[in-house]
Amino acid sequence: MVELGADRPLVVGHSYGGSVALAWAVQRPRNIAGLVTLAAASHPWQGDLPLFYRVTSSALGRAVAVPAIAALVPANTVNGMVEGVFAPQSEPEGYAAHFGPLMSASRKTLAANAQQRATLKDELAAMAPGYPALSLPVEVLHGDADTTVGLDIHSRPLSREVPGARLTVLPGVGHMPHHADPEAVVAVIGRAAARAGLR
């Protein structure tokens, strides 16, 4: 932000990026003009960390399991996971070729993702009490068919806890609203910019 010369930008974050954007707003409220979250993880959830992440985030897992997974995971398994993230919508034609999802199965990426996933719940639990103090314009957008980040666990509570936050729910939309309904996402960003006095 500093290098770009953006003193108070409008920040948009999707999924885990939405958690990062929320952290920006909570920790640096003077350096953000407005916030838009898209299917963002914002609150701790019930249940333990899945076994996969418990293994891959451990020291032994990083040394043994992560290299084995990176070497042996079939491409169709990774592509199937990408399709699952888009569900119930279809993955856009050519998305996998453009995105290169096998990069997500590299040792470095697997280890980093596991570490992020292992610490996220506690980080959100520590951050959530700061939401009521936010005074910037906040727009919250979430699909009601999202099975990756649940609407009722995350965006509904967030919109209640942040003063003046506005929640937009997209019926039948999964975890990738910017692909499923880009016009709605653009409209929400435009509304946040207007509320922040940027337009």
C-alpha positions, 0 to 999 in steps of 0.5 A, a space after each residue: 500500500 505504501 509503495 503504491 501511494 495508496 494512503 487509504 484504499 478501498 480493500 476487497 478480500 475473498 475467502 481467506 483474503 477476506 480474513 486478511 482484509 478484516 485484519 487490515 481494518 481492525 488493526 489499521 483503521 486509519 489506513 483503509 477507506 472502506 472494506 468489501 468481503 466476498 465469502 470471507 472467513 470472519 468467525 471461529 467455527 465449531 469442530 477441530 482442525 481436519 486431520 489433513 491439516 493437523 498432519 501437514 501443519 506439524 513438523 513431522 508432516 511438513 518433513 514427510 507428508 507434504 513432500 509425499 503429497 506433492 510428489 504423488 497427488 494426481 492432477 485429476 484430484 487437484 482439478 476435482 478440488 478446484 471444481 468443488 470450490 466453484 460448486 454449485 456453479 461450474 468452473 469457467 472454461 479454461 480456468 484450470 489451464 490459466 490458474 495452474 492449480 497443480 501449483 497448489 500441490 507444491 511443497 511450499 504451497 501445501 506447507 504454507 496453506 496448512 500453517 494458515 489453516 491451522 492458525 486461522 480459527 484462533 486468529 479469527 477468535 482473537 480478531 472478532 471482538 474488534 468488529 463492533 469498533 469498526 466505523 468505516 463503510 463495510 459491504 459483505 457479500 456471500 452466496 447462500 450455497 457456499 459450502 466452503 465458508 458458511 454464510 451463517 457462521 461468517 457473513 451473517 454474524 459479521 454484518 450484525 456486529 459491524 455498525 452499518 455493515 450491509 449484507 448482500 446474499 446471492 441465492 444459489 451462489 457458491 464460494 466464488 461469487 466474483 465468477 458466478 455474479 461479477 455484476 453483483 460484486 462490482 455493484 457492491 464494490 461501487 457502493 462501498 466506494 461511494 459510501 467511503 467518499 471515493 466516488 
